[in-house]
Amino acid sequence: MLHPMRLLLVEDDTMIGEAVRDLLRAEHYAVDWATDGDMADAALATQQYDLVLLDLGLPRRDGLAVLRSLRARKDRTPVLIATARDGVAQRVEGLDAGADDYVLKPYDAGELLARIRALLRRASGRAEPVYEHQGVTLNPGTREATVQGRPVVLSAREWAVLEPLIARPGMVLSRQQIEDKLYGWGDEVSSNAVEVYVHGLRKKLGAHIVLNVRGLGYMVPK
């Protein structure tokens, strides 16, 4: 997984959906929110996501059908299913249908975020919870960044640009790939947004940390 930042939230309850969407956005994830199974299935067929938070009780098409359709397309996107505390049989059915983990509703915010981080880490092939590269460390769990041990405050967007690049040193991401992970449905995207965030990162972390690969995009050098 090259850029673990864009999540699909599938939840038909407006109050829960708004709360979870706001929670995830506060953690610097780009979030698209589907409110029924057909909408979720269409989104998953047309957009690449890094994780799906999937409620199973949905209108129009239930969550299990969405999950089975995703796996039938050989799509390995991590899926975290949400079930009620007494829904043991539903959890088992979901895991057997291809879900990667489950979280109980009503959500505990800390547990939900920790399970999301763990699935994203596993999908990217990392066991360790912290990125370290050329004197820069990023801790996704605490959202702390340091340079040579000195704390640095990154904005949410700066973090969202740097994390996918530092996760795979030497891998080039185009501006479009980075924008896809920065913005969810309906967000306004300025034409030079990525350049602005890269400039901010260089000022805070050093000019060497993010390189511009002419005509291709950006990378963190190995």
LUMFIPA-618795 format. One record per residue (C-alpha): y, z, x; residue number from 1; residue in three letters. Coordinates in Angstrom, 1 decimal, m for minus. Layout:
<nodes>
     c2     c3     c1 num residuo
      Y      Z      X NUM     ALA
...
</nodes>
This chain:
<nodes>
     c2     c3     c1 num residuo
    0.0    0.0    0.0   1     MET
    3.1   m1.2    1.7   2     LEU
    5.9    0.3   m0.4   3     HIS
    4.9    3.2   m2.7   4     PRO
    7.9    3.4   m4.9   5     MET
    7.6    1.7   m8.3   6     ARG
    5.8    3.5  m11.0   7     LEU
    4.8    2.5  m14.6   8     LEU
    5.1    5.3  m17.1   9     LEU
    3.1    4.7  m20.2  10     VAL
    4.0    7.2  m22.9  11     GLU
    4.8    6.8  m26.6  12     ASP
    6.4   10.2  m27.2  13     ASP
   10.2    9.6  m26.7  14     THR
   11.0   13.2  m25.7  15     MET
    8.1   13.5  m23.2  16     ILE
    8.8   10.0  m21.8  17     GLY
   12.5   10.6  m21.2  18     GLU
   11.7   13.9  m19.5  19     ALA
    9.1   12.4  m17.2  20     VAL
   11.1    9.3  m16.4  21     ARG
   14.1   11.5  m15.4  22     ASP
   11.8   13.7  m13.3  23     LEU
   10.4   10.8  m11.5  24     LEU
   13.7    9.1  m10.9  25     ARG
   15.1   12.4   m9.5  26     ALA
   12.2   12.1   m7.0  27     GLU
   13.5    8.7   m5.9  28     HIS
   10.9    6.6   m7.7  29     TYR
   11.8    3.4   m9.5  30     ALA
   10.3    3.8  m13.0  31     VAL
    9.5    1.3  m15.8  32     ASP
    8.6    2.9  m19.1  33     TRP
    6.2    1.3  m21.6  34     ALA
    5.9    2.9  m25.0  35     THR
    2.7    1.3  m26.3  36     ASP
   m0.5   m0.2  m25.0  37     GLY
    0.4   m3.9  m25.4  38     ASP
    3.7   m3.4  m23.6  39     MET
    1.9   m1.6  m20.8  40     ALA
   m0.8   m4.3  m20.5  41     ASP
    1.9   m7.0  m20.3  42     ALA
    3.8   m5.1  m17.7  43     ALA
    0.7   m4.6  m15.5  44     LEU
   m0.2   m8.3  m15.8  45     ALA
    3.2   m9.5  m14.5  46     THR
    4.5   m6.8  m12.2  47     GLN
    3.0   m5.0   m9.2  48     GLN
    3.1   m1.3   m9.4  49     TYR
    2.2    1.4   m6.9  50     ASP
    1.0    3.9   m9.5  51     LEU
    0.5    4.1  m13.3  52     VAL
    0.9    7.3  m15.2  53     LEU
   m1.1    6.5  m18.3  54     LEU
   m1.2    8.5  m21.6  55     ASP
   m4.5    7.7  m23.4  56     LEU
   m3.4    8.1  m27.0  57     GLY
   m1.1    5.0  m27.5  58     LEU
   m0.2    2.8  m30.4  59     PRO
   m1.2   m0.9  m30.6  60     ARG
   m3.8   m0.5  m27.8  61     ARG
   m5.2    2.7  m26.5  62     ASP
   m4.9    3.8  m22.9  63     GLY
   m8.6    3.3  m22.1  64     LEU
   m8.3   m0.3  m23.2  65     ALA
   m5.3   m0.8  m20.9  66     VAL
   m7.2    0.8  m18.1  67     LEU
  m10.3   m1.3  m18.6  68     ARG
   m8.2   m4.5  m18.8  69     SER
   m6.5   m3.6  m15.5  70     LEU
   m9.8   m3.0  m13.7  71     ARG
  m11.3   m6.1  m15.2  72     ALA
   m8.6   m8.1  m13.3  73     ARG
   m9.8   m6.4  m10.1  74     LYS
   m6.4   m4.6   m9.9  75     ASP
   m6.8   m1.5   m7.8  76     ARG
   m3.4    0.1   m8.7  77     THR
   m3.9    3.9   m8.7  78     PRO
   m4.0    5.2  m12.3  79     VAL
   m3.3    8.9  m13.2  80     LEU
   m4.3    9.5  m16.7  81     ILE
   m2.7   12.2  m18.9  82     ALA
   m4.8   14.1  m21.4  83     THR
   m4.6   17.3  m23.5  84     ALA
   m6.1   20.5  m22.1  85     ARG
   m9.1   20.4  m24.5  86     ASP
   m9.8   16.7  m23.9  87     GLY
  m12.6   17.0  m21.4  88     VAL
  m14.7   14.1  m22.8  89     ALA
  m11.6   11.9  m22.8  90     GLN
  m11.0   12.8  m19.1  91     ARG
  m14.5   12.0  m18.2  92     VAL
  m14.4    8.7  m20.1  93     GLU
  m11.1    7.8  m18.4  94     GLY
  m12.4    8.6  m14.9  95     LEU
  m15.6    6.5  m15.6  96     ASP
  m13.4    3.6  m16.8  97     ALA
  m11.6    3.5  m13.4  98     GLY
   m8.9    6.2  m13.4  99     ALA
   m8.3    7.8  m10.0 100     ASP
   m7.2   11.3  m11.2 101     ASP
   m6.0   13.1  m14.3 102     TYR
   m3.2   15.5  m15.1 103     VAL
   m3.1   17.8  m18.1 104     LEU
   m0.4   17.8  m20.8 105     LYS
    1.9   19.5  m21.3 106     PRO
    2.9   18.6  m17.8 107     TYR
    3.6   21.1  m15.0 108     ASP
    6.2   19.2  m13.1 109     ALA
    5.1   20.5   m9.6 110     GLY
    1.5   19.6  m10.2 111     GLU
    2.4   16.1  m11.6 112     LEU
    4.5   15.2   m8.6 113     LEU
    1.9   16.6   m6.2 114     ALA
   m0.9   14.5   m7.8 115     ARG
    1.3   11.4   m7.7 116     ILE
    2.1   12.0   m4.0 117     ARG
   m1.6   12.5   m3.2 118     ALA
   m2.6    9.3   m4.9 119     LEU
    0.1    7.3   m3.2 120     LEU
   m0.9    8.7    0.1 121     ARG
   m4.6    7.9   m0.5 122     ARG
   m3.7    4.3   m1.6 123     ALA
   m1.7    3.8    1.6 124     SER
   m4.6    5.0    3.8 125     GLY
   m2.8    8.1    5.0 126     ARG
   m4.3   11.6    5.1 127     ALA
   m1.3   13.4    6.6 128     GLU
    1.6   14.3    4.2 129     PRO
    4.5   13.6    6.7 130     VAL
    5.7   10.3    8.3 131     TYR
    6.7   10.6   12.0 132     GLU
    8.0    7.7   14.0 133     HIS
   10.4    7.4   16.9 134     GLN
   11.8   10.8   16.5 135     GLY
   12.3   10.5   12.8 136     VAL
   10.2   12.5   10.3 137     THR
   10.1   12.2    6.5 138     LEU
    8.4   14.7    4.3 139     ASN
    7.9   13.2    0.8 140     PRO
    6.7   16.5   m0.5 141     GLY
   10.0   18.4    0.3 142     THR
   12.3   15.3    0.6 143     ARG
   13.4   16.5    4.0 144     GLU
   14.3   14.2    6.9 145     ALA
   14.9   15.0   10.5 146     THR
   16.0   13.2   13.6 147     VAL
   14.8   14.8   16.9 148     GLN
   14.3   17.9   14.8 149     GLY
   17.8   17.9   13.4 150     ARG
   18.0   17.8    9.5 151     PRO
   19.6   14.7    8.1 152     VAL
   20.6   14.2    4.4 153     VAL
   19.6   10.9    3.0 154     LEU
   20.7    9.6   m0.4 155     SER
   18.0    8.7   m2.9 156     ALA
   18.4    5.0   m2.3 157     ARG
   18.4    5.4    1.5 158     GLU
   15.2    7.3    1.3 159     TRP
   13.7    4.7   m1.0 160     ALA
   14.5    1.9    1.5 161     VAL
   13.3    3.8    4.5 162     LEU
   10.0    5.2    3.2 163     GLU
    8.1    1.9    2.7 164     PRO
    9.3    0.6    6.0 165     LEU
    8.4    3.7    8.1 166     ILE
    5.0    3.8    6.3 167     ALA
    4.1    0.6    8.0 168     ARG
    5.9    0.1   11.4 169     PRO
    6.0   m3.6   12.3 170     GLY
    5.5   m4.8    8.8 171     MET
    8.4   m6.9    7.5 172     VAL
    9.6   m6.4    3.9 173     LEU
   11.9   m9.0    2.3 174     SER
   15.1   m7.9    0.6 175     ARG
   13.5   m8.8   m2.8 176     GLN
   10.4   m6.6   m2.1 177     GLN
   12.6   m3.7   m1.3 178     ILE
   14.8   m4.3   m4.4 179     GLU
   11.7   m4.4   m6.5 180     ASP
   10.9   m0.9   m5.4 181     LYS
   14.4    0.4   m5.8 182     LEU
   15.1   m0.6   m9.3 183     TYR
   13.3   m0.3  m12.7 184     GLY
   13.9   m2.2  m15.9 185     TRP
   17.5   m2.4  m16.9 186     GLY
   19.0   m1.2  m13.6 187     ASP
   22.0   m3.0  m12.2 188     GLU
   21.4   m4.5   m8.8 189     VAL
   24.3   m5.4   m6.6 190     SER
   23.9   m8.4   m4.3 191     SER
   24.3   m6.5   m1.1 192     ASN
   22.7   m3.2   m2.1 193     ALA
   19.9   m3.2    0.5 194     VAL
   22.3   m4.1    3.3 195     GLU
   24.5   m1.1    2.4 196     VAL
   21.6    1.3    2.4 197     TYR
   20.3    0.0    5.7 198     VAL
   23.8    0.4    7.2 199     HIS
   23.8    4.0    6.1 200     GLY
   20.3    4.7    7.6 201     LEU
   21.4    3.2   10.9 202     ARG
   24.5    5.5   11.0 203     LYS
   22.4    8.6   10.3 204     LYS
   19.2    7.9   12.2 205     LEU
   20.2    5.4   14.9 206     GLY
   20.7    1.7   15.1 207     ALA
   17.1    1.2   16.3 208     HIS
   15.4    2.6   13.3 209     ILE
   15.6   m0.4   10.9 210     VAL
   15.8   m3.9   12.3 211     LEU
   16.9   m7.1   10.6 212     ASN
   14.4   m9.9   11.0 213     VAL
   16.5  m13.0   10.5 214     ARG
   15.5  m15.0    7.5 215     GLY
   12.6  m12.6    6.6 216     LEU
   13.9   m9.1    5.8 217     GLY
   13.7   m5.7    7.5 218     TYR
   11.2   m3.6    9.5 219     MET
   10.8   m0.4   11.4 220     VAL
    9.7   m1.5   14.9 221     PRO
    6.3   m0.2   16.2 222     LYS
</nodes>
